[in-house]
Every structure is written in structure tokens, then in C-alpha cells.
Amino acid sequence: MRRVDLVAPPMAGHLHPILGIAARLAAEPGLEVRVISTAAALPAIAASGVSGLALLAGADEVIETVVDPPYRIGSSPRLLFRQFRAAVALQADFRRELLHAWAGRRPDLVIADFTMGAVGTAADEIGVPWWTTHPSPCAIEGRAGPPAYLGGWRPGRSAVGRGRDAAGRTWVRGFKRLAPRLAGVRLAEVGITRQYRADGSESIYSAERVFALTPEVMEYPRALPTAVRYVGPVLHTPPSAAPPPVLAPGRRAVLVTAGTHLPWHKTTLVSWAAAAARALPDVEVHVSLGGTGPVPDLPPGVVVHDYVDYARDLPRFAAVVHHGGAGVLGHTLAAGLPAVVWPVDYDQFDHAVRLVDAGVAVRLRRRDRPDALAAALRRVLDQPSYRLRARAVAADLARRPAVEAIAAEVRDRLLSRAARGRVPENPE
């Protein structure tokens, strides 16, 4: 029996794709599957029907503070370095506990979310192959095209534009090299002795396989490392007791959401949704707070939910307003829905420009007034091109689900080779 360990942080946008892959692999004869995270992830792991292991006992409150602070990180070096230091300390502790867990029996393959930088070095230490899942492949450095995290650049078309892209890539790489020193962080604590391999690829990602969990049609040509495989979004939501939204018959309904993060953004989101509801009397506006609790002074004209199950409920809506997070982005595309994307932090600006260029979304900007949301919604609801393009992307994704592509690669890596006698069993 071959064993695959899948590793992810407890945040839904990173955990749920790993759970979807794990649930699919668990159906493969000859595979034993386990998901490793923290205690906060155990209910979702159990609800997905797979085995789980929790590390870092008592650390979930600290993790939540690090990954989802009550303020915008943006490009502030002070805030970025503070977050970086805390994340590296957590990863170092996680790595030590992970190696201890593997001391009795090592897995045959490890699949880790891209944020778990210490997992690959731990797998290398015990001689186990490891792969990366990446819901935001725009962040992977390429040898061409625009870099990420600079506000959402389009590819340069002229010589000047291509020169700008090259300068941006150099700046990003230089910043990554310098950041550990500026933040007072020793990457060796998580087993990273060099940030880049001889071929220029980032050592934090697998050199063998990186599964890009967005449609390739959404990405710009960027000459990514040969390990990258575009498979599309993994559409998994653990079963939930949350009731489905009640939609008014005969009216188009839109969902407004910022996922489970960005608590500082939720109040603004609700107020803008209320303004849109007043301007669009023929549209029913629903807001998902993503489990962040009630909003004080709830305005009239909107229906507020603590949680909406994207896999179950999203296809019932006519459009989605979201922040450009990888999870809701993938579910919206798979449901064939047009979107209004309102990026506020991290890689969301890079996702937003790609959605706009793919013809499936309209973008809001921070300088826009609240009435801009109603105008954007009217545009994606009433102009058929957005809906038709979104449906075309959804049809392409449905032809081969991401989990099937990944399962085929795992079969070839472990089961097919084992059947031919080329992969020895790991000791129990």
C-alpha cells in the first residue's frame, strides 16, 4: 500500500483544494491518503472523508493572526517583514513536528500547498518525492512576462513594455533575495539553503511537479518552469450544515463575497452592496461574510449570510462580486458566471487583470465610489459577452476535472511504476 501525505495550512482557500485532491486519491486502489495540517483543519478533513493529522497544537490562534491580520498588508515593508518573521517561525516548528511524524513511517509521495515552504525541505531530508499545488500560479516567477505583486501588470507589448517587465522581474527577485536579511530571518531554520536552483526556478516549489490550479486560458505567456502543469481549479467544499440561501423567484440574484479572510474589508463590502441593491431594484443582492460574524448597523436592501457553500450554491446566482481570491475565483469560473472583481491585497490584483483580459469580469478599484459597484454589476449582467465567455471557460474546465489530471499523475508516479517493479516499498 502506497501512502500519500498532503499538507496544507488550515485556511479554506489553501486547505479545500488539498482536501479535494485527497478525497479523489483515497478512491484509488492501492493508495493510503492522509492530510496533515493543524487542529483547526480537522473538522473539514473529517467531513471530507479522509484521515488527518494535526501538528502545532495550540497554534491556530497565532496562525490566524499571522495570515489574516485586522488590517491591509499592501506593500508596507514593515508589515510584510513582520508577517514574514512570524510565518518562518511557524514553518520551522511545523517542519520539526513533521519530521518527527515521518520518523516511524515515511510516505511515498508528499503533495503540499505552495505556502508550506518547509515541507519540501523536510521531504528532501528523508528522501521522499514531493509536489506542489499552487492556486495562484501568477506568483510563480517566469523567464518572460510581467511579475506578480506589483499591482496587476499586463504583459508589455512593445520593446519598452518588455523592458519594464524584465526590470520588474529583476526587482521582485532581488527583493526576495534581500527580504530574509532585512526581516532578520534565517531560511536555514526551515531547511532552505538557497532560494533559487541552478535553472533559475524557485526552490520553495517542487522541481518535479507544480500543479497550477487555475485555467491556463487565464494566464499570460511567461515561460514558467517545466515542472508547472495547468490543471484548473480543484472544486471542493467540505459538507456544511449551513442552509442554502433562499432566492426570490423571478429576480436575478448576485453574491457579494470576500471569502473567509479580510475582516477589515467586510463592513465596506456590505455598505457597497447596499448601495448596489438600492440602484438595482430588479436584482437581489446577497452578501456572504465568510464566518467573520455580524456586521453592525446592517443596511436595508441586502440579504446577509454567515456562510455560503460555493460548490453547492454558487451556480444559482447570476453573477458574483469577489476579491480575486483563488478559491472563489475558481468556483465562479467553473460555475460559468461573470464577475465583478474588487482586489484589495496580495495576488488579487494579478488575478483581477487576468479575469478582465479573459472577458469574464469587470474590475473595481480602490478609488471608485460606491455607486461603481451597481454600474459594474449592470454591465456583467446585461452584456451577454461576459456570460458567454464565462460559460465557455466553464465548459473547458468540465472536460477534464483537475482532480482527475492529478490522480493520473499520481498513478503514474507511484502505482504504475510500482507494478513494473521500479519503486521499492517504504519500510513500515
C-alpha positions as CSV (number, residue, x, y, z in Angstrom):
1,M,0.0,0.0,0.0
2,R,1.5,3.3,-1.1
3,R,0.9,6.4,1.1
4,V,0.5,9.9,0.0
5,D,0.7,12.7,2.6
6,L,-1.0,16.0,1.6
7,V,-0.1,19.1,3.6
8,A,-1.9,22.4,3.8
9,P,-2.5,25.3,6.3
10,P,-5.9,25.4,7.8
11,M,-7.2,28.3,5.8
12,A,-10.0,27.3,3.5
13,G,-8.5,28.7,0.3
14,H,-5.5,26.5,0.7
15,L,-7.0,23.6,2.6
16,H,-10.0,22.9,0.4
17,P,-8.1,22.1,-2.8
18,I,-5.8,19.8,-0.9
19,L,-8.9,18.1,0.6
20,G,-10.4,17.7,-2.9
21,I,-7.3,16.0,-4.2
22,A,-7.1,13.8,-1.1
23,A,-10.7,12.7,-1.4
24,R,-10.1,11.7,-5.0
25,L,-6.8,9.9,-4.3
26,A,-8.5,8.0,-1.5
27,A,-10.7,6.3,-4.1
28,E,-7.6,4.9,-5.9
29,P,-6.9,1.2,-5.1
30,G,-3.5,0.7,-3.5
31,L,-3.3,4.3,-2.1
32,E,-3.4,5.3,1.6
33,V,-4.1,9.0,1.9
34,R,-3.5,11.4,4.9
35,V,-4.0,15.2,5.2
36,I,-1.6,17.0,7.6
37,S,-2.5,20.4,8.9
38,T,-3.4,21.9,12.3
39,A,-6.2,21.2,14.7
40,A,-8.4,23.9,13.1
41,A,-8.5,21.8,9.9
42,L,-9.6,18.5,11.4
43,P,-13.4,19.1,11.2
44,A,-13.1,19.8,7.4
45,I,-10.7,16.9,6.9
46,A,-13.1,14.5,8.7
47,A,-16.1,15.9,6.8
48,S,-14.2,15.2,3.5
49,G,-13.9,11.6,4.5
50,V,-10.1,11.3,4.7
51,S,-7.7,10.7,7.5
52,G,-6.0,13.7,9.2
53,L,-3.1,14.5,11.4
54,A,-2.8,17.8,13.3
55,L,0.5,19.4,14.2
56,L,1.4,22.6,16.1
57,A,-1.1,22.0,18.9
58,G,-2.5,25.3,20.3
59,A,-1.1,27.4,17.5
60,D,-4.2,28.1,15.4
61,E,-4.9,31.4,17.0
62,V,-1.4,32.6,16.3
63,I,-1.7,31.3,12.7
64,E,-5.0,33.2,12.2
65,T,-3.4,36.4,13.4
66,V,-0.4,36.0,11.1
67,V,-2.3,35.1,7.9
68,D,-5.4,37.2,8.4
69,P,-4.5,40.4,10.4
70,P,-7.2,43.0,11.0
71,Y,-5.5,45.4,8.6
72,R,-4.4,45.6,5.0
73,I,-0.8,44.4,4.4
74,G,-0.4,46.0,1.0
75,S,3.2,46.8,0.1
76,S,4.2,48.1,3.5
77,P,7.8,46.7,4.2
78,R,7.2,46.9,8.0
79,L,4.0,44.8,7.8
80,L,5.4,42.4,5.2
81,F,8.5,41.7,7.3
82,R,6.5,41.3,10.5
83,Q,4.3,38.7,8.7
84,F,7.4,37.0,7.2
85,R,9.2,36.6,10.5
86,A,6.1,35.1,12.2
87,A,5.4,32.8,9.2
88,V,9.0,31.5,9.2
89,A,8.9,30.7,12.9
90,L,5.7,28.8,12.5
91,Q,7.1,26.9,9.5
92,A,10.2,25.9,11.4
93,D,8.1,24.4,14.2
94,F,5.9,22.7,11.7
95,R,8.9,21.2,10.0
96,R,10.3,19.7,13.2
97,E,7.0,18.1,14.1
98,L,6.5,16.8,10.5
99,L,9.9,15.1,10.5
100,H,9.0,13.5,13.9
101,A,5.7,12.3,12.4
102,W,7.6,10.7,9.5
103,A,10.2,9.1,11.7
104,G,8.1,5.9,12.1
105,R,7.0,5.5,8.5
106,R,7.8,7.9,5.7
107,P,5.3,8.5,2.9
108,D,5.9,7.5,-0.7
109,L,4.8,10.9,-2.0
110,V,4.1,14.3,-0.5
111,I,1.8,16.9,-2.0
112,A,2.0,20.3,-0.4
113,D,0.2,23.7,-0.8
114,F,2.6,26.3,-2.0
115,T,2.6,28.2,1.2
116,M,4.1,25.3,3.1
117,G,7.7,26.1,2.3
118,A,9.2,23.9,5.0
119,V,7.5,20.7,3.7
120,G,9.7,20.2,0.6
121,T,12.9,20.5,2.5
122,A,11.6,18.0,5.1
123,A,10.7,15.6,2.3
124,D,14.1,16.1,0.7
125,E,15.8,15.3,4.1
126,I,14.1,11.9,4.2
127,G,14.4,11.2,0.5
128,V,10.8,11.3,-0.5
129,P,9.5,13.0,-3.7
130,W,7.3,16.0,-3.2
131,W,4.9,18.0,-5.4
132,T,3.4,21.5,-5.1
133,T,-0.2,22.7,-5.6
134,H,-0.5,26.4,-6.4
135,P,-3.9,28.1,-6.5
136,S,-2.1,31.4,-7.6
137,P,0.4,30.5,-10.3
138,C,0.6,34.1,-11.3
139,A,3.0,34.3,-8.3
140,I,5.5,31.8,-9.8
141,E,8.4,33.5,-11.4
142,G,8.8,33.1,-15.1
143,R,11.5,34.0,-17.6
144,A,9.2,36.3,-19.5
145,G,6.0,38.4,-19.0
146,P,5.0,40.5,-16.0
147,P,5.9,39.7,-12.4
148,A,3.3,39.4,-9.7
149,Y,2.7,41.5,-6.6
150,L,3.2,44.9,-8.4
151,G,-0.4,45.9,-8.7
152,G,-1.5,43.7,-11.6
153,W,0.6,44.3,-14.6
154,R,-0.4,43.3,-18.2
155,P,2.4,41.9,-20.4
156,G,4.4,44.6,-22.2
157,R,3.7,44.6,-25.9
158,S,6.4,47.0,-27.1
159,A,10.2,46.9,-26.5
160,V,9.7,49.4,-23.7
161,G,6.9,47.3,-22.2
162,R,9.0,44.1,-22.3
163,G,11.9,46.0,-20.8
164,R,9.6,47.2,-18.0
165,D,8.6,43.5,-17.4
166,A,12.2,42.4,-17.3
167,A,13.1,45.2,-14.8
168,G,10.1,44.2,-12.7
169,R,11.1,40.5,-12.6
170,T,14.6,41.5,-11.6
171,W,13.3,43.8,-8.9
172,V,11.0,41.1,-7.5
173,R,13.8,38.5,-7.5
174,G,16.2,41.0,-5.8
175,F,13.6,41.8,-3.2
176,K,13.1,38.1,-2.4
177,R,16.8,37.6,-2.0
178,L,17.2,40.6,0.2
179,A,14.0,40.2,2.3
180,P,15.2,37.5,4.7
181,R,18.2,39.7,5.7
182,L,16.0,42.8,6.1
183,A,13.5,40.9,8.2
184,G,16.2,39.2,10.3
185,V,15.1,35.7,9.2
186,R,17.3,32.7,8.7
187,L,15.8,30.5,6.0
188,A,18.0,27.7,7.1
189,E,15.7,27.2,10.0
190,V,13.2,25.8,7.6
191,G,15.8,23.9,5.6
192,I,16.1,26.4,2.7
193,T,19.8,26.8,1.9
194,R,19.3,28.5,-1.4
195,Q,16.2,30.4,-2.8
196,Y,16.8,29.5,-6.4
197,R,18.1,26.4,-8.2
198,A,20.7,26.4,-10.9
199,D,18.0,26.6,-13.6
200,G,16.6,29.7,-12.0
201,S,13.4,28.1,-10.6
202,E,12.3,28.9,-7.0
203,S,13.4,26.1,-4.6
204,I,10.3,26.7,-2.5
205,Y,8.3,24.9,-5.2
206,S,8.8,21.3,-6.4
207,A,11.3,20.7,-9.2
208,E,9.3,17.7,-10.3
209,R,5.7,18.9,-10.4
210,V,3.8,22.1,-9.7
211,F,0.0,21.9,-10.3
212,A,-1.3,25.3,-11.3
213,L,-4.9,25.4,-10.0
214,T,-6.2,28.0,-12.4
215,P,-7.2,27.5,-16.1
216,E,-4.3,28.0,-18.5
217,V,-6.5,30.3,-20.6
218,M,-6.4,32.8,-17.7
219,E,-2.6,33.1,-17.7
220,Y,-0.2,35.2,-19.8
221,P,2.7,33.6,-21.6
222,R,5.5,33.8,-19.0
223,A,7.9,30.9,-19.7
224,L,7.3,29.2,-16.4
225,P,9.5,26.3,-15.1
226,T,9.0,23.0,-16.9
227,A,7.6,21.4,-13.7
228,V,4.4,23.5,-13.9
229,R,1.2,21.8,-15.2
230,Y,-2.0,23.7,-15.6
231,V,-4.9,21.5,-14.3
232,G,-7.5,24.1,-13.4
233,P,-9.3,24.7,-10.0
234,V,-10.0,21.9,-7.6
235,L,-13.6,22.5,-6.7
236,H,-14.1,21.0,-3.2
237,T,-16.1,22.3,-0.3
238,P,-16.5,20.1,2.8
239,P,-20.1,19.3,3.5
240,S,-21.7,22.0,5.6
241,A,-24.7,22.4,7.8
242,A,-25.2,26.0,6.6
243,P,-28.6,26.3,4.9
244,P,-28.7,27.2,1.3
245,P,-29.7,30.9,0.5
246,V,-33.3,31.5,-0.2
247,L,-33.5,33.4,-3.5
248,A,-36.5,35.4,-4.6
249,P,-38.3,33.8,-7.6
250,G,-38.3,35.9,-10.8
251,R,-35.3,38.1,-9.9
252,R,-31.7,37.8,-10.7
253,A,-29.5,37.2,-7.6
254,V,-25.9,38.2,-7.2
255,L,-23.5,37.1,-4.5
256,V,-21.1,39.5,-2.9
257,T,-18.2,37.9,-1.0
258,A,-14.6,38.4,0.2
259,G,-14.1,34.8,1.2
260,T,-13.1,33.9,4.8
261,H,-10.3,36.5,5.1
262,L,-10.1,40.3,5.0
263,P,-12.2,41.0,8.1
264,W,-11.3,44.7,7.8
265,H,-12.9,44.8,4.4
266,K,-16.3,43.3,5.2
267,T,-18.1,46.4,6.5
268,T,-17.2,48.3,3.4
269,L,-18.4,45.4,1.3
270,V,-21.8,45.4,3.0
271,S,-22.3,49.1,2.6
272,W,-21.4,49.0,-1.1
273,A,-23.7,46.0,-1.6
274,A,-26.5,48.0,0.0
275,A,-25.8,50.9,-2.4
276,A,-25.9,48.5,-5.3
277,A,-29.2,47.0,-4.1
278,R,-30.8,50.4,-4.0
279,A,-29.6,51.2,-7.5
280,L,-30.7,47.8,-8.9
281,P,-34.3,47.1,-7.8
282,D,-34.6,44.2,-10.2
283,V,-31.5,42.5,-8.7
284,E,-31.4,40.7,-5.3
285,V,-28.1,41.2,-3.6
286,H,-26.7,38.6,-1.2
287,V,-23.6,39.0,0.9
288,S,-21.5,36.2,2.4
289,L,-19.5,37.3,5.5
290,G,-17.4,34.1,5.4
291,G,-17.8,33.3,9.1
292,T,-16.4,36.7,10.3
293,G,-19.5,37.5,12.4
294,P,-22.3,40.0,12.1
295,V,-22.0,43.5,10.7
296,P,-23.3,46.3,13.0
297,D,-26.0,48.6,11.6
298,L,-26.9,46.3,8.8
299,P,-28.3,48.4,6.0
300,P,-31.6,47.5,4.2
301,G,-31.7,46.1,0.8
302,V,-29.3,43.2,1.2
303,V,-29.6,39.6,2.4
304,V,-26.6,38.7,4.6
305,H,-25.3,35.1,5.2
306,D,-22.7,34.0,7.6
307,Y,-21.5,31.4,5.1
308,V,-22.4,30.3,1.5
309,D,-21.3,26.9,0.2
310,Y,-19.7,27.8,-3.1
311,A,-19.8,24.3,-4.6
312,R,-23.5,23.8,-3.7
313,D,-24.9,27.3,-4.0
314,L,-22.9,29.4,-6.5
315,P,-24.5,28.1,-9.7
316,R,-27.8,29.5,-8.5
317,F,-26.6,33.1,-8.8
318,A,-26.4,35.2,-12.0
319,A,-23.0,36.9,-11.1
320,V,-20.5,37.1,-8.3
321,V,-18.7,40.1,-6.8
322,H,-15.5,38.8,-5.3
323,H,-12.0,40.0,-4.2
324,G,-10.0,37.8,-6.6
325,G,-9.1,35.1,-4.1
326,A,-8.1,31.8,-5.7
327,G,-10.9,29.8,-4.2
328,V,-14.0,31.9,-5.1
329,L,-12.3,32.7,-8.4
330,G,-12.1,29.0,-9.4
331,H,-15.7,28.3,-8.3
332,T,-17.0,31.3,-10.2
333,L,-15.3,30.2,-13.4
334,A,-16.4,26.6,-13.0
335,A,-20.0,27.8,-12.5
336,G,-19.8,29.8,-15.7
337,L,-20.6,33.1,-14.0
338,P,-19.4,36.5,-14.9
339,A,-17.9,38.5,-12.1
340,V,-17.1,41.9,-10.7
341,V,-13.7,41.6,-9.1
342,W,-12.6,44.0,-6.4
343,P,-9.0,43.2,-5.4
344,V,-7.7,44.6,-2.1
345,D,-4.5,42.8,-1.2
346,Y,-1.8,40.2,-2.1
347,D,-2.1,38.5,-5.5
348,Q,-5.7,39.6,-6.0
349,F,-4.6,42.4,-8.3
350,D,-2.8,40.0,-10.6
351,H,-5.9,37.7,-10.7
352,A,-8.2,40.7,-11.4
353,V,-6.3,41.8,-14.5
354,R,-6.3,38.3,-15.9
355,L,-10.1,37.9,-15.3
356,V,-10.7,41.2,-17.1
357,D,-8.5,40.3,-20.1
358,A,-10.2,36.9,-20.3
359,G,-13.5,38.7,-20.8
360,V,-15.2,37.2,-17.7
361,A,-15.1,40.1,-15.3
362,V,-15.2,43.9,-14.7
363,R,-12.8,45.4,-12.2
364,L,-13.4,47.8,-9.3
365,R,-10.6,50.0,-8.0
366,R,-10.0,51.4,-4.5
367,R,-10.5,54.9,-5.8
368,D,-14.0,54.1,-7.1
369,R,-17.1,55.5,-5.5
370,P,-19.8,53.1,-4.0
371,D,-22.1,53.6,-7.0
372,A,-19.4,52.0,-9.2
373,L,-20.5,48.5,-8.0
374,A,-24.0,48.9,-9.3
375,A,-22.7,50.1,-12.7
376,A,-20.3,47.2,-12.9
377,L,-23.0,44.7,-12.0
378,R,-25.3,46.1,-14.6
379,R,-22.6,45.7,-17.2
380,V,-21.8,42.0,-16.5
381,L,-25.5,41.1,-16.1
382,D,-26.8,42.8,-19.2
383,Q,-23.9,42.4,-21.7
384,P,-24.1,38.8,-23.0
385,S,-20.4,38.6,-23.8
386,Y,-19.4,38.2,-20.2
387,R,-21.8,35.4,-19.6
388,L,-21.0,33.6,-22.9
389,R,-17.2,33.8,-22.2
390,A,-17.7,32.6,-18.7
391,R,-19.7,29.6,-19.9
392,A,-17.0,28.8,-22.5
393,V,-14.4,28.7,-19.7
394,A,-16.6,26.5,-17.6
395,A,-17.2,24.1,-20.4
396,D,-13.4,23.8,-20.9
397,L,-12.8,23.1,-17.2
398,A,-15.6,20.4,-17.2
399,R,-13.9,18.4,-19.9
400,R,-11.2,17.2,-17.5
401,P,-11.6,17.9,-13.8
402,A,-8.3,18.9,-12.1
403,V,-8.5,16.1,-9.6
404,E,-8.6,13.6,-12.4
405,A,-5.5,15.1,-14.0
406,I,-3.7,15.0,-10.7
407,A,-4.8,11.4,-9.9
408,A,-3.5,10.3,-13.2
409,E,-0.1,11.8,-12.4
410,V,0.0,10.1,-9.0
411,R,-0.9,6.7,-10.5
412,D,1.9,7.1,-13.0
413,R,4.4,8.2,-10.3
414,L,3.5,5.5,-7.7
415,L,1.2,2.7,-8.8
416,S,2.3,2.2,-12.5
417,R,6.0,2.2,-11.6
418,A,5.4,0.0,-8.6
419,A,3.6,-2.5,-10.7
420,R,6.6,-2.6,-13.0
421,G,8.8,-3.2,-10.0
422,R,10.7,0.1,-10.2
423,V,9.6,1.7,-7.0
424,P,10.6,-0.2,-3.8
425,E,8.1,-0.2,-0.9
426,N,8.9,2.1,2.0
427,P,9.5,0.3,5.3
428,E,6.6,0.2,7.7
